[in-house]
Amino acid sequence: MQFLSVVQRLAQRLGPRHRALLGALWAVAQAGFLWKFRGPHFANDSYNYFDYATAIAGRGYFGPGHYRRYVLYPLFESAWLWLGAGPWGIVAGQLVLSGLAAGALYGAVRRLAGGAWGPAALATGLFMVWPDVQQFNAYLLTESLFISLSVLSLAALVRVRGGGWGPWAVLLGLLVLTALARPNGFVVALAAALAGLAALRRRPGRRAFWAVLGALALVAPLLWQVLNYQMATFGLLDTYQRGELMYLVPQWAVHPAAPLHLPPPGTGPALRVAYFAAHNPGFFGRLVLGKLFVFASGLKPHYSLLHRMANVLLLWPLYGLAVRGARWREIWAPARIFLIGVPLLQAAVVALTVDDYDVRFLAPVLPFVFVLAALGVWKSWGNMDKLNR
């Protein structure tokens, strides 16, 4: 009770100024990472995106191959290159979008919490200070754009509750853009579709629900082709054979106890995964569990002890609070399903493919974890509601 009393007094003091404090917090975080990296930061795939964007800006050429599957990000970069702004323009654009996403996140959580500022400030504050999220605003990688579009999609979804065609058009546009930002960007649209189907299923008669299911069945062959196209340039079977939990990282790799059964030549990308799973169930299960652990835990073999302890002491409790928030049925159901769906679908994608050596696959889902955790805190301390309006 004494701790709760301290928190209540702190909330009363900070309440009138919390938005200004959040803005200052965001500005300090961005300045800190720009200082750390000495400006725009090139890493890993940055050069490939930049070269692709240069070809678009210079001669309108969209090259074939792997990086066409990330087409929105080179397009985003090419706009700044065409304007002559260079890497600093790209990073400035990412910072603007990230700031807009932070404001949209605050508004979305406040609507979901019935106007309470406490959970909105907590979720937004976590989003603003979490290094694994904000650092990517300085990188010339897809993560910053993808994270911002994902958060803006959440905000747009919450706004459709008020009705009207405008919010629906904004939501649809953002879902399309998010899907074009990365090959796994479809998880955001899929989570929104699941939220929409759940809402339709609750309607009397369920005619719209069955109509949408029928439409999805009709377009299923096209979706299957798109899935195979997106998977075509990823050598997933090679990572399976190497037993990798993280791409090209031999540490913590899983080794088969018996020779592996591989799909016959000519098998499509998606069917290759299904064949491997069906014919090597034990080894495939070990791979899946290992990838889920390294993805969600935030623990990597090359991380320092301090980095690992920080994730265990900070991230893991947030997961517990997020579960509590996810179980709270007073939250508008479509938003709750969307918030749960995005992290779970992303985890499924990682489990079936491979994790990265850093947090590039975890960072995009952390804002959704933060929202659920903030709502979980608000549920736990419901008597603070009077102070937070």
N, C-alpha and C positions, 0 to 999 in steps of 0.2 A: 504493500500500500504506500510506503514511503517513496519507493521508486516511481510509482504511478503519479504520486503527488508532484514529484519533481518534474516529470514529463509534462504534466498538465500546466504547471507554472511556466515552463519553457515555451509551451505552445501558445500560451496567452501573451508572452512577451514577443515572440517572433511572428505571430499571426499577421499583424498589420504590415509587416515588412517582408514576408516570406517570398513574394514574387521577385522583389529587388535582390534579395539574397540569392535566389536561384539563378537569376541572370548573371550576377557577379561570379557565382560558382562556375557557371558554364564558360564565361569569358576567361577566367583564370585557368581552367582545364585546357582550353584550346591554346592559349598562349604558352602554357607549360609544355605541351607536346610539340608545338612548332619550335620552341626553343630547344627541346631535347633533340629533335631530328634536324635542326638547323634549316627548317623550311620544308618544302615538299620532299617526301621520302620515297625513293624508288626501292622496291624489294621484290624478289622472286619474279612474279608475272608482270610487274609494272612495265618493264621494257617492251614486252610483247603487246600489252594493251596500248602503250604509247605509240609503237610503230604502226599498229592497226589504225589508231586514231589519226596519225599523221597522213596515212594513205587516204583516209576518208576526207580529211580537211583539204589535202592538196589536190586530189583528182577524183574525189567521189568514189573511190574504189573500195568495195567490201570484199575482202579476200575470202576464199573458201577455207575450210578447216576448223580447227578447234575453237578459235577465238570468235568465230561468228556466233557461237552459242552464248556469248556474253555481249551481244551486239549493242545493247543499250549503253554500256559503260564506254566503249570506244566512241560511240556517237556523242555522249556527254563530253568526253575529253575533246573530241574533234571541234565541237562548237567553240570551246575556249581557245583552241589552237588557231581556228579560222579567224577569231577576233584578235589574234596576236598576243593573248594574255599568257600563253605558255603554262608551265606547271603551277605557277602561283595562281593563275586564274582558275585552274581546275580545283585546287585546294580551297580557294575562296568560295567557289560554287558549292563544294562539299560542306563547308562550314555554314553557309547560308541555309542549305537544306537541313543540316543537322540541327541548327537553331530552330527552324520551323517545326521540325519533328519533335523537338523537346517541348515547344509550346503546345503543339497538338496533343502530345502525350498527356500533359498536365490537364488540358481541357477534357480529354476523353475520360481520364480516371475520375475527374471531378463529377462528370455527368453520371458515370457508373456508380459513384458513391453518393448520389443524391445531393450534390452540391458541397459536400465536405471537402475542405482544402487539405486536411491532414494526409490522407492517403495519396492525394494527387501530388503534394509536395514531396512525400517520401519516394514514390515511384520515379518522379522526375529527377529528384536529387540523386538517386542511385544511378539513373541513366546518365546523368551529367558527370559524375565523378568516377564511374567504374572504368579503370584504365583499359581493360580489354575491349571496351566499346568505343570510347572517345579517341583512342590513339589512331584509329583508322581514318579519322578526318584528315590527318597529315599524310597518309599513304596514297599513292596512286594505284589503288586496288579497288575492286568492286565493292568491298565490304561497306564503306561509308555510304555509298549511294543505296545499296541494298537495305541496310539497316534503316536509313531515313525513309525510304519508300514503304518498308514493312510497317513502321510506326505510323506513318501517314495513312496507310490502309486501315489500321486499327481505328484511328480517329474518324476516318470516313465511315467505317462500319457503324460506329456508335452514333453518328449523325443521321443515318438512314432511319433511325427509330422515330424521328420526327416526321417522316413522310415527305412526299414530294419527289419529283424526278431529278432535281438538281443533285442532291446527295447521292442518289443511285448512280448517276452518270460519273460523278467524281470517283466513287468507289470502284466502278468498273474500269475507268481509265487507270487508276493507281494499281489495280490488280494486274492489268495487262503490262504496265511498265515494270512492275516488280518481277513478273514472270520472264521478262526480257533481260533483266539485269544479270541473272545467273541461271545456269541450267537447273538448279534446284529451286529457283524462284517460284515454281509452280506450287510449292507447299503453302504459300500464303493464299493463293487463289483457291486451292483445294480446301484449306481450313475454312475460308469464307463460304465455299459451296456447302460444306458439311453443316455449317451454322445455318445457312439458308434452308437446307433440307430439313433440319431439325425443327425450324420454325414452321415450315409448311406442313410437316407431319402432325403438328399440334392443332392445325386448323380443322374445323368440322368438315367431314366429307373427304378430305385428303385428295381432292381432284387435282389440285395444282401439284401436290407432292408426286403423284403417280405420273402426271404429265411431264414433269421435269426428269423423273427417272427414265421415262420412255425416250425423251430427247437425248439423255446421256447415253442410253443404249445404242441409239442411232449413230452417234458421233464416236462411239468407242473405237471403231477401226481407225479413224483419223487420229485419235488420241494415242493409240498404240503405235502408229507410225511416228508421231512426234516424239514419243518416249524413246523409240529405237534410234531416231536421229540424234537426240540429245546424248544418248549413251555411246554412240558409235566411236567417238575419239577417246574414250576412257578405257584403258587396258585393265579392266577389273579382274579378269581371270589371272593376269600376271600378279596382281597384288594378293589374290587368294592363294596362288601357288607359293608365293613368298611368305605367306602367313602374316602379312603386315596389318597391324592395327592402325598405324599412322603411315601415310604415304612416304615411301623410301626411308623409313626409320626402322632399322633392324632391331633396336631394343624392344623388348616386350613382345616380339613376334611369336606367333603360335605355330608350332611345328606338327605336321600330321604324324600319326602313329602308323599309318599304312599308306601305300601308294594311292594317289588321288585319281578319281574317275573324272575325266574331262569331256566336255561336250564335243560332238563330231564337228569337223570343219564345215563352215557354211551356216552354222546356227546363228540366228539373230542375237544382238546384244542382250535384250531382255531375257530371251529364252536361255541364253548361256548361263545367266545367273540362276534361273529356275532349275536348269539341269544340274548345275553344280550343287545346289542346295539339296536337291532330291537324292543325288547319288553319293553325297558326302555329308550326311546330316549331322554326325557328331562333330566333325571338324568345322563345318559351317556354323554350327551352334556356338562353338568356342570362339570363332571369329566374331560373331555377332555380339556375344556378351562382352568380349574384350573391347570391341569398338565402342559399345555403349558406355563402358566404364571410362575409357580415356576421353570420350566426348563430354560426358556429363560431369565427371569428377573435377575437371580442370587440372588434373595431375598429369604431367608429362615427364619422361625420364630425364630430360635435360633441364628441367626447372630447378631452381635453387630450393634449398630447404625452406627459406622464408616464403618464397612464392607458393610452395605447396601448402605450408601452414596457413597462409592467408586464404587460400581457396577452401581449405577444410573448415576454418573458423568463421569465414564470412559467407562463402557461396553455399555451402551445404545447409546451414540453418535457413538461408533464404529459400532453398528448395522445400524445406519443411513448412515454412510459412506459405509458400505458393500452393502447396497441396491443400492447406487449410482454406486458402482463398478460393481454390478451384472447387471445393466442396460446398461453397456457400451459394445456395440456390436463390438467394435474394438478388444476386447480380443478374442483370438482363441476360437471358439464356443464350441468344446468339453471340453476344460478346464473350460470354464465359466459354462457350464451345470454341470460338475462334482463338481465345487466349490459350486454351489448353491444346488446341489442335496444332498450332504452328510449331511449338517445341517438340511435340510428340512425332509429328510428321517429319520434321528435320532430323530427329533422332533415328527414325526408321530409315531415312535416306542414307545417313552416315553408316548405320548398321549393315546396309546392303552394299555400300560402296567402300569407303575407307575414310578415316579421319585425317585431319591435317596435323602437322607437327606442332602448330600453335593453336590459337583460339579462333581462327577464321571461320570455322563452322559453328562454333558455340556462340560467338559474339552476337550474331543476328537474332538469336532467340532470347537472349538475356533481357531485353526490354519487356518481353511478355512475362518472364519470370518475375521481374521487378513489380509489374502491375499486380499480378496475382499475390505476391508476397505482401505488398502494401495493403491490398484489400484483406489479406489474412490477418495482418496486424490490426486493422480497423475493426475486423470482426471480433478479435480477441479483446480489444479495449473499446467496446461499443459505448461505454459511458463517457468517452472523450468526444463523442459526436457533438455534444452541445458546444464544446469549445472550438470546434473545427468548422463551423458554418459561417 
